[in-house]
Amino acid sequence: MQDARIGAGLAIIFIGLLLVYRRVKHALYPLIPIILVLGFSPGTLKLLNMSYNPLTKP
């Protein structure tokens, strides 16, 4: 469920950027750091064997 919302959010941001820049390449550049952070944070927590839950305390 959360993955679908993240994908939908990225799609909405991409469409907005595409309307502003009118080029796919220029609309994708700002999304690259967002995608890296969204993948890096959960990946790091998994490697450290930490829970990915906002209610749990480290």
C-alpha positions as a Markdown table, in Angstrom:
| # | Residue | x | y | z |
|---|---|---|---|---|
| 1 | Met | 0.0 | 0.0 | 0.0 |
| 2 | Gln | 2.7 | 2.5 | 0.9 |
| 3 | Asp | 4.7 | 1.6 | -2.2 |
| 4 | Ala | 1.8 | 2.4 | -4.4 |
| 5 | Arg | 1.4 | 5.8 | -2.7 |
| 6 | Ile | 5.1 | 6.5 | -3.2 |
| 7 | Gly | 4.8 | 5.6 | -6.9 |
| 8 | Ala | 1.7 | 7.7 | -7.3 |
| 9 | Gly | 3.4 | 10.7 | -5.6 |
| 10 | Leu | 6.5 | 10.3 | -7.8 |
| 11 | Ala | 4.2 | 10.1 | -10.9 |
| 12 | Ile | 2.4 | 13.3 | -9.9 |
| 13 | Ile | 5.7 | 15.1 | -9.3 |
| 14 | Phe | 7.0 | 13.9 | -12.7 |
| 15 | Ile | 3.8 | 15.1 | -14.5 |
| 16 | Gly | 4.1 | 18.5 | -12.8 |
| 17 | Leu | 7.8 | 18.8 | -13.7 |
| 18 | Leu | 7.0 | 17.7 | -17.3 |
| 19 | Leu | 4.4 | 20.4 | -17.6 |
| 20 | Val | 7.0 | 23.0 | -16.4 |
| 21 | Tyr | 10.1 | 21.8 | -18.3 |
| 22 | Arg | 8.4 | 20.2 | -21.3 |
| 23 | Arg | 11.3 | 17.7 | -21.7 |
| 24 | Val | 11.4 | 14.2 | -20.2 |
| 25 | Lys | 15.1 | 14.4 | -19.4 |
| 26 | His | 14.7 | 17.7 | -17.5 |
| 27 | Ala | 11.7 | 16.4 | -15.6 |
| 28 | Leu | 13.6 | 13.3 | -14.5 |
| 29 | Tyr | 16.7 | 15.0 | -13.2 |
| 30 | Pro | 15.1 | 16.4 | -10.0 |
| 31 | Leu | 13.5 | 13.0 | -9.3 |
| 32 | Ile | 16.8 | 11.1 | -9.1 |
| 33 | Pro | 17.8 | 12.3 | -5.6 |
| 34 | Ile | 14.3 | 11.6 | -4.3 |
| 35 | Ile | 14.4 | 8.1 | -5.7 |
| 36 | Leu | 17.9 | 7.5 | -4.2 |
| 37 | Val | 16.8 | 8.7 | -0.8 |
| 38 | Leu | 13.6 | 6.6 | -0.8 |
| 39 | Gly | 15.7 | 3.5 | -1.7 |
| 40 | Phe | 18.7 | 4.2 | 0.5 |
| 41 | Ser | 17.0 | 4.9 | 3.8 |
| 42 | Pro | 15.0 | 1.6 | 4.0 |
| 43 | Gly | 17.9 | -0.3 | 2.5 |
| 44 | Thr | 20.3 | 0.9 | 5.2 |
| 45 | Leu | 17.8 | 0.1 | 8.0 |
| 46 | Lys | 17.4 | -3.4 | 6.6 |
| 47 | Leu | 21.2 | -3.9 | 6.5 |
| 48 | Leu | 21.5 | -2.7 | 10.1 |
| 49 | Asn | 18.6 | -5.1 | 11.0 |
| 50 | Met | 16.6 | -2.2 | 12.4 |
| 51 | Ser | 12.8 | -1.9 | 12.3 |
| 52 | Tyr | 11.3 | 0.4 | 9.6 |
| 53 | Asn | 8.4 | 1.6 | 11.8 |
| 54 | Pro | 7.8 | 5.2 | 12.9 |
| 55 | Leu | 6.3 | 3.9 | 16.2 |
| 56 | Thr | 9.4 | 2.0 | 17.3 |
| 57 | Lys | 12.2 | 3.7 | 19.1 |
| 58 | Pro | 15.8 | 2.9 | 18.2 |
